[in-house]
């Protein structure tokens, strides 16, 4: 049973809270947890691509032989280009700070896509379906990113090479 009333519980797992956060949290805290989960899911979806795309280009030699050298893994960037990593985290931090300052707690998970007028405004039922899909895709991306990092740490082989067989 879902005591929070939030979307996201789907079969076969249902309402999944192994750490018991929902039991200890107020309704306001649960909404914040959900907003944080959505934002982490969005970043994880980008991070999954951020692992695969550079490794693909490194494998093809698109940016020279020393791109992601010597191992060719995406994690190698922490050793070869720490300044770019720092700048990337800095830009993300600035953008996230701006987002936090320009929004209220109730609207933080809203990316503003519908308000931009690029899509037809969905029905409330369709909007709930989209929210559920975003949540589930974000959860999958968080697991996928953790798997990418674990795989590269275990065998030090670029993910792109492992995917190629």
CORGI-V103335 format. One record per pair of residues at least 24 apart in sequence whose C-alpha atoms are under 8 Angstrom apart, sorted by the first residue. I is the first residue (numbers start at 1). J is the second residue. If there is no record, write none. Layout:
i=I j=J
i=I j=J
This chain:
i=4 j=30
i=7 j=132
i=8 j=132
i=8 j=135
i=8 j=136
i=32 j=105
i=35 j=108
i=35 j=109
i=36 j=109
i=37 j=135
i=37 j=138
i=38 j=109
i=38 j=134
i=38 j=135
i=38 j=138
i=39 j=109
i=40 j=138
i=40 j=142
i=41 j=135
i=41 j=137
i=41 j=138
i=41 j=139
i=41 j=141
i=41 j=142
i=42 j=138
i=44 j=138
i=44 j=141
i=44 j=142
i=44 j=145
i=45 j=137
i=45 j=138
i=45 j=141
i=45 j=142
i=47 j=145
i=48 j=141
i=48 j=144
i=48 j=145
i=48 j=148
i=51 j=148
i=51 j=159
i=52 j=159
i=52 j=160
i=55 j=158
i=55 j=159
i=55 j=160
i=56 j=160
i=59 j=160
i=59 j=161
i=71 j=156
i=71 j=157
i=71 j=158
i=72 j=157
i=72 j=158
i=73 j=152
i=73 j=156
i=73 j=157
i=73 j=158
i=73 j=159
i=74 j=158
i=75 j=149
i=75 j=152
